[in-house]
Amino acid sequence: MKKTQSTTGVKLSYFDFSGGRGLACRLALYIANIDFVNVRTYLINEKKIQG
């Protein structure tokens, strides 16, 4: 009989900016030995685009 892989992990989605809580959440999940998918969304600085 084949074993199927369960998808009971956690999906951690967050915006990547200074002062965010992404690092604290990732550390807590890692220390608790919980499998997670890290989905980091980068913000684009509008001033850099406009020139």
CHARMM internal coordinates of N, CA and C (Angstrom, degrees):
IC EDIT
DIST 1 N 1 CA 1.4543
DIST 1 CA 1 C 1.5304
ANGL 1 N 1 CA 1 C 108.91
DIST 1 C 2 N 1.3197
ANGL 1 CA 1 C 2 N 116.65
DIHE 1 N 1 CA 1 C 2 N 135.08
DIST 2 N 2 CA 1.4618
ANGL 1 C 2 N 2 CA 122.01
DIHE 1 CA 1 C 2 N 2 CA 179.57
DIST 2 CA 2 C 1.5173
ANGL 2 N 2 CA 2 C 110.94
DIHE 1 C 2 N 2 CA 2 C -83.66
DIST 2 C 3 N 1.3046
ANGL 2 CA 2 C 3 N 115.45
DIHE 2 N 2 CA 2 C 3 N 140.01
DIST 3 N 3 CA 1.4658
ANGL 2 C 3 N 3 CA 120.22
DIHE 2 CA 2 C 3 N 3 CA 174.55
DIST 3 CA 3 C 1.5168
ANGL 3 N 3 CA 3 C 108.45
DIHE 2 C 3 N 3 CA 3 C -88.83
DIST 3 C 4 N 1.3187
ANGL 3 CA 3 C 4 N 116.18
DIHE 3 N 3 CA 3 C 4 N 133.86
DIST 4 N 4 CA 1.4579
ANGL 3 C 4 N 4 CA 119.27
DIHE 3 CA 3 C 4 N 4 CA 176.22
DIST 4 CA 4 C 1.5208
ANGL 4 N 4 CA 4 C 109.16
DIHE 3 C 4 N 4 CA 4 C -97.71
DIST 4 C 5 N 1.2909
ANGL 4 CA 4 C 5 N 115.31
DIHE 4 N 4 CA 4 C 5 N 145.61
DIST 5 N 5 CA 1.4592
ANGL 4 C 5 N 5 CA 120.93
DIHE 4 CA 4 C 5 N 5 CA -178.86
DIST 5 CA 5 C 1.5221
ANGL 5 N 5 CA 5 C 109.40
DIHE 4 C 5 N 5 CA 5 C -85.10
DIST 5 C 6 N 1.3276
ANGL 5 CA 5 C 6 N 116.32
DIHE 5 N 5 CA 5 C 6 N 126.35
DIST 6 N 6 CA 1.4701
ANGL 5 C 6 N 6 CA 119.40
DIHE 5 CA 5 C 6 N 6 CA -179.86
DIST 6 CA 6 C 1.5270
ANGL 6 N 6 CA 6 C 110.02
DIHE 5 C 6 N 6 CA 6 C -82.59
DIST 6 C 7 N 1.3072
ANGL 6 CA 6 C 7 N 115.74
DIHE 6 N 6 CA 6 C 7 N 155.19
DIST 7 N 7 CA 1.4566
ANGL 6 C 7 N 7 CA 121.63
DIHE 6 CA 6 C 7 N 7 CA 179.16
DIST 7 CA 7 C 1.5244
ANGL 7 N 7 CA 7 C 109.58
DIHE 6 C 7 N 7 CA 7 C -115.67
DIST 7 C 8 N 1.3215
ANGL 7 CA 7 C 8 N 115.98
DIHE 7 N 7 CA 7 C 8 N 53.90
DIST 8 N 8 CA 1.4630
ANGL 7 C 8 N 8 CA 120.30
DIHE 7 CA 7 C 8 N 8 CA -177.69
DIST 8 CA 8 C 1.5142
ANGL 8 N 8 CA 8 C 112.25
DIHE 7 C 8 N 8 CA 8 C -94.34
DIST 8 C 9 N 1.3148
ANGL 8 CA 8 C 9 N 117.45
DIHE 8 N 8 CA 8 C 9 N 14.26
DIST 9 N 9 CA 1.4555
ANGL 8 C 9 N 9 CA 121.04
DIHE 8 CA 8 C 9 N 9 CA -179.89
DIST 9 CA 9 C 1.5234
ANGL 9 N 9 CA 9 C 112.33
DIHE 8 C 9 N 9 CA 9 C -72.43
DIST 9 C 10 N 1.3075
ANGL 9 CA 9 C 10 N 115.41
DIHE 9 N 9 CA 9 C 10 N -178.43
DIST 10 N 10 CA 1.4630
ANGL 9 C 10 N 10 CA 122.96
DIHE 9 CA 9 C 10 N 10 CA -178.30
DIST 10 CA 10 C 1.5181
ANGL 10 N 10 CA 10 C 108.73
DIHE 9 C 10 N 10 CA 10 C -108.73
DIST 10 C 11 N 1.3136
ANGL 10 CA 10 C 11 N 116.82
DIHE 10 N 10 CA 10 C 11 N 140.70
DIST 11 N 11 CA 1.4641
ANGL 10 C 11 N 11 CA 122.28
DIHE 10 CA 10 C 11 N 11 CA 173.52
DIST 11 CA 11 C 1.5196
ANGL 11 N 11 CA 11 C 107.43
DIHE 10 C 11 N 11 CA 11 C -106.29
DIST 11 C 12 N 1.3302
ANGL 11 CA 11 C 12 N 116.16
DIHE 11 N 11 CA 11 C 12 N 113.36
DIST 12 N 12 CA 1.4597
ANGL 11 C 12 N 12 CA 122.49
DIHE 11 CA 11 C 12 N 12 CA -178.86
DIST 12 CA 12 C 1.5258
ANGL 12 N 12 CA 12 C 108.81
DIHE 11 C 12 N 12 CA 12 C -99.30
DIST 12 C 13 N 1.3193
ANGL 12 CA 12 C 13 N 117.37
DIHE 12 N 12 CA 12 C 13 N 108.48
DIST 13 N 13 CA 1.4634
ANGL 12 C 13 N 13 CA 123.26
DIHE 12 CA 12 C 13 N 13 CA 179.27
DIST 13 CA 13 C 1.5178
ANGL 13 N 13 CA 13 C 109.29
DIHE 12 C 13 N 13 CA 13 C -112.45
DIST 13 C 14 N 1.3345
ANGL 13 CA 13 C 14 N 116.30
DIHE 13 N 13 CA 13 C 14 N 132.54
DIST 14 N 14 CA 1.4594
ANGL 13 C 14 N 14 CA 120.02
DIHE 13 CA 13 C 14 N 14 CA -178.65
DIST 14 CA 14 C 1.5171
ANGL 14 N 14 CA 14 C 110.14
DIHE 13 C 14 N 14 CA 14 C -160.47
DIST 14 C 15 N 1.3446
ANGL 14 CA 14 C 15 N 115.33
DIHE 14 N 14 CA 14 C 15 N 160.40
DIST 15 N 15 CA 1.4602
ANGL 14 C 15 N 15 CA 121.67
DIHE 14 CA 14 C 15 N 15 CA 174.25
DIST 15 CA 15 C 1.5110
ANGL 15 N 15 CA 15 C 108.83
DIHE 14 C 15 N 15 CA 15 C -88.26
DIST 15 C 16 N 1.3177
ANGL 15 CA 15 C 16 N 116.49
DIHE 15 N 15 CA 15 C 16 N 138.06
DIST 16 N 16 CA 1.4593
ANGL 15 C 16 N 16 CA 122.24
DIHE 15 CA 15 C 16 N 16 CA -178.68
DIST 16 CA 16 C 1.5308
ANGL 16 N 16 CA 16 C 109.47
DIHE 15 C 16 N 16 CA 16 C -90.67
DIST 16 C 17 N 1.3315
ANGL 16 CA 16 C 17 N 116.63
DIHE 16 N 16 CA 16 C 17 N 101.67
DIST 17 N 17 CA 1.4569
ANGL 16 C 17 N 17 CA 121.28
DIHE 16 CA 16 C 17 N 17 CA 175.59
DIST 17 CA 17 C 1.5216
ANGL 17 N 17 CA 17 C 109.10
DIHE 16 C 17 N 17 CA 17 C -150.19
DIST 17 C 18 N 1.3100
ANGL 17 CA 17 C 18 N 115.72
DIHE 17 N 17 CA 17 C 18 N 160.06
DIST 18 N 18 CA 1.4560
ANGL 17 C 18 N 18 CA 121.41
DIHE 17 CA 17 C 18 N 18 CA -178.62
DIST 18 CA 18 C 1.5220
ANGL 18 N 18 CA 18 C 110.31
DIHE 17 C 18 N 18 CA 18 C -62.53
DIST 18 C 19 N 1.3170
ANGL 18 CA 18 C 19 N 116.42
DIHE 18 N 18 CA 18 C 19 N 131.84
DIST 19 N 19 CA 1.4557
ANGL 18 C 19 N 19 CA 121.48
DIHE 18 CA 18 C 19 N 19 CA 179.22
DIST 19 CA 19 C 1.5179
ANGL 19 N 19 CA 19 C 113.60
DIHE 18 C 19 N 19 CA 19 C 89.82
DIST 19 C 20 N 1.3355
ANGL 19 CA 19 C 20 N 117.93
DIHE 19 N 19 CA 19 C 20 N 2.87
DIST 20 N 20 CA 1.4614
ANGL 19 C 20 N 20 CA 121.17
DIHE 19 CA 19 C 20 N 20 CA 179.33
DIST 20 CA 20 C 1.5230
ANGL 20 N 20 CA 20 C 111.38
DIHE 19 C 20 N 20 CA 20 C -75.92
DIST 20 C 21 N 1.3038
ANGL 20 CA 20 C 21 N 116.95
DIHE 20 N 20 CA 20 C 21 N 174.58
DIST 21 N 21 CA 1.4618
ANGL 20 C 21 N 21 CA 122.49
DIHE 20 CA 20 C 21 N 21 CA -176.74
DIST 21 CA 21 C 1.5215
ANGL 21 N 21 CA 21 C 112.75
DIHE 20 C 21 N 21 CA 21 C -106.52
DIST 21 C 22 N 1.3179
ANGL 21 CA 21 C 22 N 118.10
DIHE 21 N 21 CA 21 C 22 N 12.05
DIST 22 N 22 CA 1.4613
ANGL 21 C 22 N 22 CA 121.03
DIHE 21 CA 21 C 22 N 22 CA -179.40
DIST 22 CA 22 C 1.5117
ANGL 22 N 22 CA 22 C 113.00
DIHE 21 C 22 N 22 CA 22 C -59.74
DIST 22 C 23 N 1.3208
ANGL 22 CA 22 C 23 N 117.33
DIHE 22 N 22 CA 22 C 23 N -45.69
DIST 23 N 23 CA 1.4583
ANGL 22 C 23 N 23 CA 121.09
DIHE 22 CA 22 C 23 N 23 CA -178.67
DIST 23 CA 23 C 1.5219
ANGL 23 N 23 CA 23 C 111.63
DIHE 22 C 23 N 23 CA 23 C -62.55
DIST 23 C 24 N 1.3255
ANGL 23 CA 23 C 24 N 116.81
DIHE 23 N 23 CA 23 C 24 N -45.19
DIST 24 N 24 CA 1.4682
ANGL 23 C 24 N 24 CA 120.42
DIHE 23 CA 23 C 24 N 24 CA -179.67
DIST 24 CA 24 C 1.5295
ANGL 24 N 24 CA 24 C 111.04
DIHE 23 C 24 N 24 CA 24 C -61.75
DIST 24 C 25 N 1.3242
ANGL 24 CA 24 C 25 N 116.81
DIHE 24 N 24 CA 24 C 25 N -40.85
DIST 25 N 25 CA 1.4680
ANGL 24 C 25 N 25 CA 120.74
DIHE 24 CA 24 C 25 N 25 CA 179.15
DIST 25 CA 25 C 1.5203
ANGL 25 N 25 CA 25 C 111.34
DIHE 24 C 25 N 25 CA 25 C -66.40
DIST 25 C 26 N 1.3452
ANGL 25 CA 25 C 26 N 116.71
DIHE 25 N 25 CA 25 C 26 N -44.25
DIST 26 N 26 CA 1.4647
ANGL 25 C 26 N 26 CA 119.98
DIHE 25 CA 25 C 26 N 26 CA 178.79
DIST 26 CA 26 C 1.5218
ANGL 26 N 26 CA 26 C 110.95
DIHE 25 C 26 N 26 CA 26 C -61.72
DIST 26 C 27 N 1.3243
ANGL 26 CA 26 C 27 N 117.73
DIHE 26 N 26 CA 26 C 27 N -43.07
DIST 27 N 27 CA 1.4653
ANGL 26 C 27 N 27 CA 120.93
DIHE 26 CA 26 C 27 N 27 CA 179.02
DIST 27 CA 27 C 1.5214
ANGL 27 N 27 CA 27 C 111.70
DIHE 26 C 27 N 27 CA 27 C -63.20
DIST 27 C 28 N 1.3190
ANGL 27 CA 27 C 28 N 117.35
DIHE 27 N 27 CA 27 C 28 N -42.53
DIST 28 N 28 CA 1.4649
ANGL 27 C 28 N 28 CA 120.97
DIHE 27 CA 27 C 28 N 28 CA 179.85
DIST 28 CA 28 C 1.5308
ANGL 28 N 28 CA 28 C 110.73
DIHE 27 C 28 N 28 CA 28 C -62.53
DIST 28 C 29 N 1.3272
ANGL 28 CA 28 C 29 N 117.24
DIHE 28 N 28 CA 28 C 29 N -43.69
DIST 29 N 29 CA 1.4604
ANGL 28 C 29 N 29 CA 120.36
DIHE 28 CA 28 C 29 N 29 CA 178.42
DIST 29 CA 29 C 1.5201
ANGL 29 N 29 CA 29 C 111.36
DIHE 28 C 29 N 29 CA 29 C -65.79
DIST 29 C 30 N 1.3222
ANGL 29 CA 29 C 30 N 117.39
DIHE 29 N 29 CA 29 C 30 N -39.80
DIST 30 N 30 CA 1.4639
ANGL 29 C 30 N 30 CA 121.24
DIHE 29 CA 29 C 30 N 30 CA 179.53
DIST 30 CA 30 C 1.5330
ANGL 30 N 30 CA 30 C 111.08
DIHE 29 C 30 N 30 CA 30 C -65.47
DIST 30 C 31 N 1.3192
ANGL 30 CA 30 C 31 N 116.76
DIHE 30 N 30 CA 30 C 31 N -45.93
DIST 31 N 31 CA 1.4720
ANGL 30 C 31 N 31 CA 120.73
DIHE 30 CA 30 C 31 N 31 CA -179.23
DIST 31 CA 31 C 1.5314
ANGL 31 N 31 CA 31 C 110.53
DIHE 30 C 31 N 31 CA 31 C -64.13
DIST 31 C 32 N 1.3325
ANGL 31 CA 31 C 32 N 117.17
DIHE 31 N 31 CA 31 C 32 N -36.76
DIST 32 N 32 CA 1.4635
ANGL 31 C 32 N 32 CA 121.21
DIHE 31 CA 31 C 32 N 32 CA 179.39
DIST 32 CA 32 C 1.5282
ANGL 32 N 32 CA 32 C 112.22
DIHE 31 C 32 N 32 CA 32 C -79.13
DIST 32 C 33 N 1.3229
ANGL 32 CA 32 C 33 N 116.80
DIHE 32 N 32 CA 32 C 33 N -0.81
DIST 33 N 33 CA 1.4624
ANGL 32 C 33 N 33 CA 123.32
DIHE 32 CA 32 C 33 N 33 CA 179.39
DIST 33 CA 33 C 1.5342
ANGL 33 N 33 CA 33 C 111.61
DIHE 32 C 33 N 33 CA 33 C 59.17
DIST 33 C 34 N 1.3354
ANGL 33 CA 33 C 34 N 115.59
DIHE 33 N 33 CA 33 C 34 N 44.22
DIST 34 N 34 CA 1.4647
ANGL 33 C 34 N 34 CA 122.64
DIHE 33 CA 33 C 34 N 34 CA 178.60
DIST 34 CA 34 C 1.5206
ANGL 34 N 34 CA 34 C 108.14
DIHE 33 C 34 N 34 CA 34 C -104.82
DIST 34 C 35 N 1.3261
ANGL 34 CA 34 C 35 N 115.90
DIHE 34 N 34 CA 34 C 35 N 127.70
DIST 35 N 35 CA 1.4610
ANGL 34 C 35 N 35 CA 120.36
DIHE 34 CA 34 C 35 N 35 CA 176.88
DIST 35 CA 35 C 1.5232
ANGL 35 N 35 CA 35 C 109.46
DIHE 34 C 35 N 35 CA 35 C -68.70
DIST 35 C 36 N 1.3416
ANGL 35 CA 35 C 36 N 116.67
DIHE 35 N 35 CA 35 C 36 N 137.35
DIST 36 N 36 CA 1.4557
ANGL 35 C 36 N 36 CA 120.13
DIHE 35 CA 35 C 36 N 36 CA 179.28
DIST 36 CA 36 C 1.5104
ANGL 36 N 36 CA 36 C 110.69
DIHE 35 C 36 N 36 CA 36 C -149.52
DIST 36 C 37 N 1.3190
ANGL 36 CA 36 C 37 N 114.43
DIHE 36 N 36 CA 36 C 37 N 156.19
DIST 37 N 37 CA 1.4572
ANGL 36 C 37 N 37 CA 122.09
DIHE 36 CA 36 C 37 N 37 CA 174.78
DIST 37 CA 37 C 1.5180
ANGL 37 N 37 CA 37 C 106.66
DIHE 36 C 37 N 37 CA 37 C -106.00
DIST 37 C 38 N 1.3094
ANGL 37 CA 37 C 38 N 116.32
DIHE 37 N 37 CA 37 C 38 N 125.96
DIST 38 N 38 CA 1.4564
ANGL 37 C 38 N 38 CA 123.09
DIHE 37 CA 37 C 38 N 38 CA -176.45
DIST 38 CA 38 C 1.5230
ANGL 38 N 38 CA 38 C 109.25
DIHE 37 C 38 N 38 CA 38 C -94.36
DIST 38 C 39 N 1.3525
ANGL 38 CA 38 C 39 N 117.27
DIHE 38 N 38 CA 38 C 39 N 112.80
DIST 39 N 39 CA 1.4631
ANGL 38 C 39 N 39 CA 122.28
DIHE 38 CA 38 C 39 N 39 CA 179.29
DIST 39 CA 39 C 1.5217
ANGL 39 N 39 CA 39 C 107.84
DIHE 38 C 39 N 39 CA 39 C -117.41
DIST 39 C 40 N 1.3266
ANGL 39 CA 39 C 40 N 115.41
DIHE 39 N 39 CA 39 C 40 N 100.75
DIST 40 N 40 CA 1.4623
ANGL 39 C 40 N 40 CA 121.84
DIHE 39 CA 39 C 40 N 40 CA -177.35
DIST 40 CA 40 C 1.5248
ANGL 40 N 40 CA 40 C 108.95
DIHE 39 C 40 N 40 CA 40 C -101.23
DIST 40 C 41 N 1.3308
ANGL 40 CA 40 C 41 N 116.49
DIHE 40 N 40 CA 40 C 41 N 127.95
DIST 41 N 41 CA 1.4632
ANGL 40 C 41 N 41 CA 122.20
DIHE 40 CA 40 C 41 N 41 CA 178.43
DIST 41 CA 41 C 1.5194
ANGL 41 N 41 CA 41 C 108.38
DIHE 40 C 41 N 41 CA 41 C -106.09
DIST 41 C 42 N 1.3170
ANGL 41 CA 41 C 42 N 115.76
DIHE 41 N 41 CA 41 C 42 N 124.89
DIST 42 N 42 CA 1.4608
ANGL 41 C 42 N 42 CA 121.02
DIHE 41 CA 41 C 42 N 42 CA -178.80
DIST 42 CA 42 C 1.5198
ANGL 42 N 42 CA 42 C 110.17
DIHE 41 C 42 N 42 CA 42 C -91.13
DIST 42 C 43 N 1.3100
ANGL 42 CA 42 C 43 N 116.27
DIHE 42 N 42 CA 42 C 43 N 138.91
DIST 43 N 43 CA 1.4576
ANGL 42 C 43 N 43 CA 121.82
DIHE 42 CA 42 C 43 N 43 CA 176.36
DIST 43 CA 43 C 1.5259
ANGL 43 N 43 CA 43 C 108.77
DIHE 42 C 43 N 43 CA 43 C -93.40
DIST 43 C 44 N 1.3192
ANGL 43 CA 43 C 44 N 115.75
DIHE 43 N 43 CA 43 C 44 N 141.59
DIST 44 N 44 CA 1.4670
ANGL 43 C 44 N 44 CA 120.67
DIHE 43 CA 43 C 44 N 44 CA 178.98
DIST 44 CA 44 C 1.5230
ANGL 44 N 44 CA 44 C 107.65
DIHE 43 C 44 N 44 CA 44 C -100.77
DIST 44 C 45 N 1.3026
ANGL 44 CA 44 C 45 N 116.09
DIHE 44 N 44 CA 44 C 45 N 130.41
DIST 45 N 45 CA 1.4577
ANGL 44 C 45 N 45 CA 121.28
DIHE 44 CA 44 C 45 N 45 CA 178.79
DIST 45 CA 45 C 1.5238
ANGL 45 N 45 CA 45 C 108.51
DIHE 44 C 45 N 45 CA 45 C -76.20
DIST 45 C 46 N 1.3331
ANGL 45 CA 45 C 46 N 117.09
DIHE 45 N 45 CA 45 C 46 N 116.38
DIST 46 N 46 CA 1.4674
ANGL 45 C 46 N 46 CA 121.20
DIHE 45 CA 45 C 46 N 46 CA -176.58
DIST 46 CA 46 C 1.5160
ANGL 46 N 46 CA 46 C 112.23
DIHE 45 C 46 N 46 CA 46 C -64.59
DIST 46 C 47 N 1.3179
ANGL 46 CA 46 C 47 N 119.06
DIHE 46 N 46 CA 46 C 47 N -30.49
DIST 47 N 47 CA 1.4696
ANGL 46 C 47 N 47 CA 121.47
DIHE 46 CA 46 C 47 N 47 CA -179.91
DIST 47 CA 47 C 1.5102
ANGL 47 N 47 CA 47 C 111.17
DIHE 46 C 47 N 47 CA 47 C -64.89
DIST 47 C 48 N 1.3441
ANGL 47 CA 47 C 48 N 117.53
DIHE 47 N 47 CA 47 C 48 N -34.96
DIST 48 N 48 CA 1.4615
ANGL 47 C 48 N 48 CA 120.61
DIHE 47 CA 47 C 48 N 48 CA 179.01
DIST 48 CA 48 C 1.5217
ANGL 48 N 48 CA 48 C 110.30
DIHE 47 C 48 N 48 CA 48 C -68.89
DIST 48 C 49 N 1.3130
ANGL 48 CA 48 C 49 N 117.96
DIHE 48 N 48 CA 48 C 49 N -33.83
DIST 49 N 49 CA 1.4664
ANGL 48 C 49 N 49 CA 121.54
DIHE 48 CA 48 C 49 N 49 CA -178.84
DIST 49 CA 49 C 1.5346
ANGL 49 N 49 CA 49 C 110.06
DIHE 48 C 49 N 49 CA 49 C -72.39
DIST 49 C 50 N 1.3308
ANGL 49 CA 49 C 50 N 116.81
DIHE 49 N 49 CA 49 C 50 N -42.10
DIST 50 N 50 CA 1.4547
ANGL 49 C 50 N 50 CA 120.89
DIHE 49 CA 49 C 50 N 50 CA -176.39
DIST 50 CA 50 C 1.5247
ANGL 50 N 50 CA 50 C 112.90
DIHE 49 C 50 N 50 CA 50 C -73.22
DIST 50 C 51 N 1.3038
ANGL 50 CA 50 C 51 N 117.39
DIHE 50 N 50 CA 50 C 51 N -21.40
DIST 51 N 51 CA 1.4612
ANGL 50 C 51 N 51 CA 119.19
DIHE 50 CA 50 C 51 N 51 CA 176.93
DIST 51 CA 51 C 1.4195
ANGL 51 N 51 CA 51 C 113.00
DIHE 50 C 51 N 51 CA 51 C 106.81
END
COOR INIT
IC SEED 1 N 1 CA 1 C
IC BUILD
